[in-house]
Amino acid sequence: MRYKDFYVRITPDKYIPKVDKKGDKILCEGFLIQVFADETEQVEIYNFSAAVGFEILENSFTEAVQLAKDFVECEEKLCKNDAY
């Protein structure tokens, strides 16, 4: 998916390691989100996981897309602030 000047790949993931409120290690469902510099997807800028119950509320592609867009927006603002 293209968003602004970036390309984003969102892949379902069933084994995202997290630590629950009790301090136990658990595996969660969610998505791997990768942000690339161009459409060839050869230069990965950043990647992160979106786990259900942590970064997203439900196992929804729509929520993962929104999180990816929010991330790009945030990065874009940071880059603009660094330019000055």
C-alpha positions as CSV (number, residue, x, y, z in Angstrom):
1,M,0.0,0.0,0.0
2,R,1.3,3.5,-0.8
3,Y,0.8,6.1,1.8
4,K,2.2,9.6,1.3
5,D,5.9,9.1,0.1
6,F,6.2,5.6,1.7
7,Y,5.2,2.1,0.8
8,V,3.8,-0.2,3.5
9,R,3.4,-3.9,3.7
10,I,1.1,-5.4,6.3
11,T,1.3,-9.1,7.0
12,P,-0.7,-11.2,9.4
13,D,1.4,-12.7,12.2
14,K,0.2,-15.3,14.8
15,Y,3.4,-15.4,16.9
16,I,4.2,-11.9,18.2
17,P,6.0,-12.1,21.5
18,K,4.8,-9.9,24.3
19,V,4.8,-9.7,28.1
20,D,1.4,-9.7,29.8
21,K,0.4,-7.7,32.9
22,K,1.6,-10.6,35.2
23,G,5.0,-10.5,33.5
24,D,4.5,-13.7,31.6
25,K,5.7,-14.1,28.1
26,I,2.9,-14.8,25.7
27,L,2.4,-15.0,21.9
28,C,-0.2,-12.8,20.3
29,E,-1.9,-12.5,17.0
30,G,-1.6,-9.3,15.0
31,F,0.4,-7.9,12.1
32,L,3.9,-7.2,11.0
33,I,4.1,-3.7,9.5
34,Q,7.0,-2.8,7.2
35,V,7.7,0.6,5.9
36,F,9.7,1.0,2.7
37,A,11.3,3.9,0.8
38,D,9.9,3.0,-2.6
39,E,7.6,0.7,-4.5
40,T,10.3,-2.0,-5.1
41,E,10.2,-2.7,-1.3
42,Q,14.0,-3.2,-1.4
43,V,14.9,-0.5,1.2
44,E,13.1,-1.1,4.4
45,I,13.0,2.0,6.6
46,Y,11.3,0.5,9.6
47,N,9.3,-2.5,10.8
48,F,7.2,-3.1,13.9
49,S,4.5,-5.5,15.2
50,A,1.0,-4.6,16.0
51,A,-0.3,-7.2,18.6
52,V,-3.9,-7.6,19.5
53,G,-4.5,-6.2,23.0
54,F,-1.3,-4.1,22.9
55,E,-0.9,-1.8,19.8
56,I,-4.4,-2.7,18.3
57,L,-7.6,-3.6,20.0
58,E,-8.8,-6.4,17.6
59,N,-7.3,-8.6,14.9
60,S,-8.4,-6.2,12.2
61,F,-6.6,-5.4,9.0
62,T,-8.3,-2.0,9.1
63,E,-6.8,-1.3,12.5
64,A,-3.4,-2.3,11.3
65,V,-3.7,0.0,8.3
66,Q,-4.7,2.9,10.6
67,L,-1.7,2.2,12.9
68,A,0.6,2.2,9.9
69,K,-0.8,5.5,8.6
70,D,-0.4,7.0,12.1
71,F,3.2,5.9,12.2
72,V,3.9,7.4,8.8
73,E,2.3,10.7,9.9
74,C,4.4,10.7,13.1
75,E,7.6,10.0,11.2
76,E,6.8,12.7,8.6
77,K,6.3,15.3,11.4
78,L,9.6,14.2,13.0
79,C,11.5,14.5,9.8
80,K,10.1,18.0,9.1
81,N,11.1,19.1,12.6
82,D,14.6,17.7,12.2
83,A,15.0,19.7,9.0
84,Y,15.1,23.0,10.9
